[in-house]
Amino acid sequence: MTLTTVRVSLFPSVAFEHRQDLPSIPALYFVLNSQCQIMYIGQTGNLQHRWKSHGRAPQMQDGAYRIHWTEAPDEQRRVQAEKAAIDYYRPLWNKTEIPRAEM
């Protein structure tokens, strides 16, 4: 599998507001907006647990975002795949700081 042949939009996915339905699996994940643009890429040992407290969640409250994933049990390969995907797709949110909450 090469990144030029990957169709992230075809990976399993859930709408952000249904993130509690994510599986508890190790995964490489992608956040897509309503235009199917990749906004963020990450990796985790437990996808469901990761999205219970993800720092980017507040940015996703006011939009039609979906979380797409591919299972990736091997941690070393998952970390390498995340870096390669970020380098290839250059998603906006991976290049910016998490916005601070208004006080």
CORGI-V885918 format. One record per run of one state. SS is the DSSP state (H for helix, E for strand, C for the rest). FROM is the first residue (numbers start at 1). LEN is the number of residues. If there is no record, write none. Layout:
SS/FROM/LEN + SS/FROM/LEN
This chain:
C/1/2 + H/3/3 + C/6/2 + H/8/3 + C/11/1 + E/12/4 + H/16/6 + C/22/5 + E/27/6 + C/33/5 + E/38/7 + C/45/2 + H/47/4 + C/51/6 + H/57/4 + C/61/5 + E/66/6 + C/72/3 + H/75/15 + C/90/2 + H/92/4 + C/96/8
